[in-house]
Each structure stands twice: as C-alpha cells, then as structure tokens.
Amino acid sequence: ASKTLNNLYDAIKVVKPKPELHVFIAENMTFETDDDNILSITDGENELDFEDLDNTNTLVFSRLGVQGEDNCEHVVGMLQDRGFLVLNPVRYSELASNKYDTAVLLQKAEIPQPNFCLMTKDILYDEKVFMENMKKVYPKWNKDSDKNEDFSLVVKILDGHGGTGVFTCDGKKLIAILQCIFAIDPERQLIIQKKEEADGGDIRVHVLTLRNRQIILAAMKRVKIGGDFRSNVSLGAEAEPVELTPEQEQIALKAAKISHLPWCAVDTSRSEERFSRNAETD
C-alpha cells in the first residue's frame, strides 16, 4: 500500500485547493455513532468525524486490507449508504479478488480469457472429475501424464495479488506439484489456466465507471524482465505507454462494466483479456 499512498500524496500536491488525506489501518479500525447518527472512526492513531464532511467532494479508497476486517467493512458500507463514493465497494472487490469467480463472470459475459478450471484436493483425487476439469483447459488432456508434457499451465491461488502465489509448469509435472500443495494445505483452492503467450508482458487498462459513463483513465504495457514469466510492476517489471486497439478498448470497457467496480484495472494481452482482482495499481 505504501506505493499507492506515495502516488496519492504526489497527486494531491498539484491539486488546488489542496485536499485532505486521512489514512486508516483497516485491521485496527473502530467506529462509533451517537444519537444523531454521527459517525466517527479511528485506528488508534488517526481519528475522523464524518459530521462535517460533504459526500459530494469526499472520496473513500477501500484497499485489499478492508476485506475480512468486520469493523472496517461495516464502516465502508455505512459510508456508501450515506452517499460517499467508495473506490471500490467491498462487495465487488471481494468478487474481483477471487480469480476463479472472476473467470466465471468473464466466461458468462463471453469475454475472451485463457481456458481455466478450479482445482481442489477433492477434485485432484477424483479421477473422473479431475479429467473433466483438465479437459476444460486442454481438450486433449490425457490420463497418461507423460503425454501432457507439452501442455503449458499457469497455476494460481485464488486470492493472490502482485504476482504472488503464481507459478507455471507443464502437464507432466502438475499432479505431483498439486499433491505437494494439498499435503501442506488441504483446504487450498487453485485456478489452473492454459498458458498464453503475452508478447513479453501484458497491458493494464484503468477504467472509471460512474453510473452509465465510462472513461479509460490510462493504459500501460508491463514488460517482464529477466527470466520471470510474471509482468507485475511490484516485482520489478517496467511500464511503458501503449496505444490501445479499438478491440482492446471495447473489451476493457465491457469487463469493467460487468465487474461493478467504479475503478477497475483490466489486464489484456494479444490473446487474452481479463479484469484484475480489484482496482489496485501495482
């Protein structure tokens, strides 16, 4: 979050009159309301009374740390109910933070993305279900692991971000790796995708959707470095300006709209398009 905060601090320096920026740690947040339903929040160090704030010129950023913190989620919900613009609402951020739920949503909307399937311990050890799932990724998937060596896969934990919890492997090694993962964490859920070539990186498109109006705020190509297949800026990849094709623009706008995220980051490449887990900027 420090990089995002630094970007916010830099951004408000050039705004006149200079806006106020209040930062709260989600896991430490507490709140109280009085008889007049005046909301006050604090994290032990910072405190803010919402009595005098105007919901027409106050913006609330809801980061990943909000999820799973009941008090903070409740505060964000109350602010939404009072008409404050929240980027992004917890409910939809939670959906976008689940890579499998995201893939299913894109599939229903017929938005191009890599072939995928869900993987759990129960699925792995049910031969029939395992085969059915893997054939969703590669229709020619074979029961004989040796014959799957040419099938390149990307395996991800469902709630990872910033490139963490992601690895590639070939089909021959998959079962052994999954057995190891589920031996360590039997409850872990994964998404398995067909590995698509991304021309040395991918394109991230930031889309703002307010009511029925959509604006593409910015787009960048994230160029991976070294031997790492990931192109996350947080891992050292470089970003450069890029001009979107009309098709990429339309896919980004459509993905952002169905995500219900006011601020949505959509990742695209030459052969796949998907919206990211939330509106986080690397």
C-alpha positions as CSV (number, residue, x, y, z in Angstrom):
1,A,0.0,0.0,0.0
2,S,3.0,2.4,0.5
3,K,3.5,2.8,-3.2
4,T,-0.2,3.7,-3.7
5,L,-0.1,6.1,-0.8
6,N,3.0,7.8,-2.2
7,N,1.2,8.2,-5.5
8,L,-1.8,9.8,-3.7
9,Y,0.5,12.2,-1.8
10,D,2.1,13.2,-5.0
11,A,-1.2,13.6,-6.8
12,I,-2.7,15.9,-4.2
13,K,0.3,18.2,-4.2
14,V,-0.8,19.7,-7.6
15,V,-4.5,20.0,-6.7
16,K,-5.7,23.4,-5.5
17,P,-7.1,23.9,-3.0
18,K,-5.1,21.0,-1.6
19,P,-7.5,18.2,-0.4
20,E,-7.1,16.5,3.0
21,L,-5.9,12.9,3.1
22,H,-6.8,10.7,6.0
23,V,-5.3,7.2,6.2
24,F,-6.6,4.4,8.5
25,I,-5.3,0.8,9.1
26,A,-8.2,-1.5,8.4
27,E,-7.3,-4.1,11.0
28,N,-7.2,-1.5,13.8
29,M,-10.3,0.4,12.8
30,T,-13.1,1.1,15.3
31,F,-16.1,3.3,15.0
32,E,-19.0,4.7,17.0
33,T,-22.2,6.6,16.3
34,D,-24.2,8.8,18.6
35,D,-27.9,9.5,18.9
36,D,-27.7,11.9,15.9
37,N,-26.1,9.1,13.9
38,I,-22.8,11.0,13.6
39,L,-20.1,8.6,12.5
40,S,-16.6,8.7,14.0
41,I,-13.8,6.3,13.1
42,T,-10.3,5.7,14.5
43,D,-7.4,3.3,14.2
44,G,-5.8,4.3,17.5
45,E,-3.6,6.9,15.8
46,N,-5.9,8.8,13.4
47,E,-9.5,9.9,14.1
48,L,-12.1,11.4,11.8
49,D,-15.6,12.7,12.5
50,F,-17.8,12.5,9.4
51,E,-20.3,15.0,10.7
52,D,-18.9,17.9,8.7
53,L,-17.8,16.0,5.5
54,D,-19.7,16.5,2.3
55,N,-20.4,13.4,0.3
56,T,-20.2,15.4,-3.0
57,N,-16.4,16.1,-2.6
58,T,-15.2,13.3,-0.4
59,L,-13.7,10.1,-1.9
60,V,-13.2,6.9,0.0
61,F,-10.5,4.4,-1.1
62,S,-11.1,0.9,0.0
63,R,-7.9,-1.2,-0.1
64,L,-7.5,-5.0,0.0
65,G,-6.9,-4.9,3.7
66,V,-10.5,-4.0,4.3
67,Q,-11.6,-7.5,3.3
68,G,-12.1,-9.7,6.3
69,E,-12.0,-6.8,8.8
70,D,-15.6,-6.6,10.0
71,N,-15.4,-3.2,11.6
72,C,-13.8,-1.7,8.5
73,E,-16.2,-3.4,6.1
74,H,-19.1,-2.1,8.2
75,V,-17.7,1.5,8.1
76,V,-17.3,1.3,4.3
77,G,-20.9,0.0,4.0
78,M,-22.2,2.9,6.1
79,L,-20.3,5.4,4.1
80,Q,-21.7,4.0,0.9
81,D,-25.2,4.2,2.4
82,R,-24.6,7.9,3.2
83,G,-23.8,8.6,-0.5
84,F,-20.0,8.7,-0.3
85,L,-18.2,7.4,-3.4
86,V,-16.1,4.3,-2.4
87,L,-13.4,3.0,-4.7
88,N,-14.0,0.2,-4.6
89,P,-17.1,-1.2,-2.8
90,V,-16.1,-4.1,-0.6
91,R,-18.7,-6.5,-2.0
92,Y,-17.4,-6.2,-5.6
93,S,-13.8,-6.0,-4.6
94,E,-14.2,-9.3,-2.9
95,L,-15.6,-10.9,-6.0
96,A,-12.8,-9.4,-8.2
97,S,-10.2,-10.7,-5.6
98,N,-11.2,-14.3,-6.3
99,K,-9.6,-15.3,-9.5
100,Y,-12.0,-18.2,-10.1
101,D,-15.1,-16.2,-9.5
102,T,-13.7,-13.6,-11.8
103,A,-13.0,-16.1,-14.5
104,V,-16.6,-17.5,-14.3
105,L,-18.0,-14.0,-14.5
106,L,-16.0,-13.2,-17.6
107,Q,-17.0,-16.6,-19.1
108,K,-20.7,-15.8,-18.7
109,A,-20.1,-12.4,-20.4
110,E,-18.3,-14.2,-23.2
111,I,-15.1,-12.1,-22.7
112,P,-12.0,-13.8,-24.1
113,Q,-9.7,-15.3,-21.5
114,P,-7.4,-18.4,-21.1
115,N,-9.1,-21.8,-20.7
116,F,-9.4,-22.5,-17.0
117,C,-10.7,-24.8,-14.3
118,L,-10.9,-24.9,-10.5
119,M,-8.7,-27.3,-8.6
120,T,-9.1,-28.6,-5.0
121,K,-7.9,-31.7,-3.2
122,D,-11.2,-33.4,-3.7
123,I,-11.1,-32.7,-7.4
124,L,-7.5,-33.9,-7.7
125,Y,-8.3,-37.3,-6.1
126,D,-11.5,-37.9,-8.1
127,E,-10.1,-39.2,-11.4
128,K,-13.3,-38.6,-13.3
129,V,-13.8,-35.0,-12.1
130,F,-10.1,-34.2,-12.5
131,M,-10.1,-35.3,-16.1
132,E,-13.3,-33.3,-16.8
133,N,-11.7,-30.2,-15.3
134,M,-8.4,-30.5,-17.1
135,K,-10.1,-31.1,-20.4
136,K,-11.6,-27.6,-19.9
137,V,-8.1,-26.3,-20.0
138,Y,-6.7,-28.6,-22.7
139,P,-9.4,-30.7,-24.5
140,K,-6.6,-33.2,-25.4
141,W,-5.6,-33.8,-21.8
142,N,-4.5,-37.4,-21.3
143,K,-4.7,-39.8,-18.4
144,D,-1.1,-40.6,-19.0
145,S,0.9,-37.7,-17.5
146,D,3.9,-38.2,-19.8
147,K,1.6,-37.3,-22.8
148,N,0.8,-33.9,-21.2
149,E,4.4,-32.6,-21.2
150,D,3.7,-30.2,-24.0
151,F,0.8,-28.6,-22.2
152,S,1.9,-25.3,-20.5
153,L,-0.1,-24.3,-17.4
154,V,-0.4,-21.4,-15.1
155,V,-1.5,-22.2,-11.5
156,K,-2.7,-19.5,-9.1
157,I,-4.0,-19.2,-5.6
158,L,-7.4,-17.6,-5.8
159,D,-6.7,-14.6,-3.6
160,G,-3.1,-13.7,-4.6
161,H,-2.1,-10.3,-5.8
162,G,1.1,-8.6,-7.0
163,G,2.2,-11.8,-8.7
164,T,2.4,-13.8,-5.5
165,G,1.0,-17.4,-5.4
166,V,1.5,-17.9,-9.1
167,F,3.7,-20.5,-11.0
168,T,4.0,-22.2,-14.3
169,C,4.5,-25.9,-15.0
170,D,3.9,-28.5,-17.7
171,G,1.2,-31.0,-17.6
172,K,3.6,-33.9,-16.8
173,K,4.6,-32.3,-13.5
174,L,1.2,-31.0,-12.5
175,I,-0.2,-33.9,-10.4
176,A,3.0,-34.2,-8.3
177,I,3.0,-30.5,-7.6
178,L,-0.7,-30.5,-6.7
179,Q,-0.2,-33.4,-4.4
180,C,2.5,-31.5,-2.5
181,I,0.4,-28.3,-2.3
182,F,-2.6,-30.2,-0.9
183,A,-0.5,-32.2,1.5
184,I,0.6,-28.8,3.0
185,D,-2.8,-27.1,2.8
186,P,-5.7,-29.5,2.1
187,E,-8.2,-26.6,2.1
188,R,-6.3,-24.6,-0.6
189,Q,-8.2,-23.8,-3.8
190,L,-6.5,-23.0,-7.0
191,I,-7.3,-21.9,-10.6
192,I,-5.4,-23.6,-13.4
193,Q,-5.2,-21.8,-16.7
194,K,-3.8,-22.6,-20.2
195,K,-0.6,-20.6,-20.5
196,E,-0.9,-18.0,-23.3
197,E,1.9,-16.1,-24.8
198,A,1.8,-12.4,-23.9
199,D,4.4,-10.8,-26.2
200,G,6.9,-10.2,-23.3
201,G,4.3,-8.7,-21.0
202,D,0.7,-7.6,-20.8
203,I,-1.4,-4.4,-20.9
204,R,-3.1,-2.9,-18.0
205,V,-6.1,-0.6,-18.7
206,H,-7.6,1.6,-15.9
207,V,-11.3,2.2,-16.4
208,L,-13.5,4.5,-14.4
209,T,-17.2,3.6,-14.5
210,L,-19.7,6.0,-12.8
211,R,-23.4,5.2,-13.5
212,N,-23.5,4.6,-17.2
213,R,-20.5,6.7,-18.1
214,Q,-17.1,5.0,-18.7
215,I,-13.7,6.6,-19.2
216,I,-10.4,4.9,-19.9
217,L,-8.1,6.8,-17.5
218,A,-4.8,5.3,-18.6
219,A,-3.1,2.2,-20.2
220,M,0.4,0.8,-19.9
221,K,2.3,-2.1,-21.2
222,R,4.0,-4.0,-18.4
223,V,7.2,-5.5,-19.7
224,K,8.6,-8.5,-17.8
225,I,12.3,-8.6,-17.1
226,G,14.8,-11.4,-16.7
227,G,13.6,-15.0,-16.8
228,D,10.4,-14.3,-14.8
229,F,7.2,-15.0,-16.7
230,R,5.3,-12.5,-14.5
231,S,4.9,-8.9,-15.5
232,N,3.9,-7.3,-12.2
233,V,5.5,-3.9,-11.7
234,S,5.7,-4.7,-8.0
235,L,8.1,-7.5,-8.9
236,G,10.4,-5.3,-11.0
237,A,8.7,-5.2,-14.4
238,E,8.8,-2.0,-16.3
239,A,5.8,0.0,-17.5
240,E,5.7,1.9,-20.8
241,P,2.9,3.9,-22.5
242,V,0.8,2.0,-25.0
243,E,-1.9,2.8,-27.5
244,L,-5.0,0.5,-27.3
245,T,-6.7,-1.0,-30.3
246,P,-10.4,-0.4,-30.6
247,E,-11.0,-4.1,-29.7
248,Q,-8.9,-3.8,-26.6
249,E,-10.8,-0.6,-25.6
250,Q,-14.1,-2.4,-26.0
251,I,-13.1,-5.4,-24.1
252,A,-11.7,-3.3,-21.2
253,L,-14.9,-1.3,-21.0
254,K,-17.1,-4.4,-21.1
255,A,-15.0,-6.2,-18.4
256,A,-15.1,-3.1,-16.2
257,K,-18.8,-2.7,-16.5
258,I,-19.7,-6.3,-15.5
259,S,-17.2,-6.1,-12.6
260,H,-19.3,-3.4,-11.0
261,L,-16.1,-1.8,-9.8
262,P,-16.1,2.0,-10.2
263,W,-12.3,1.9,-10.7
264,C,-11.3,-1.3,-12.5
265,A,-7.9,-2.4,-13.8
266,V,-8.2,-4.7,-16.8
267,D,-5.3,-6.8,-17.9
268,T,-5.1,-7.7,-21.6
269,S,-2.6,-9.3,-23.9
270,R,-2.6,-10.4,-27.5
271,S,-4.7,-13.5,-27.0
272,E,-6.4,-13.0,-23.6
273,E,-8.4,-10.4,-21.8
274,R,-9.4,-10.4,-18.1
275,F,-10.1,-7.8,-15.5
276,S,-7.8,-7.9,-12.5
277,R,-8.8,-8.8,-8.9
278,N,-9.6,-5.2,-8.0
279,A,-8.7,-1.6,-8.8
280,E,-5.2,-1.8,-7.2
281,T,-2.3,-0.2,-9.0
282,D,1.0,-2.0,-9.0
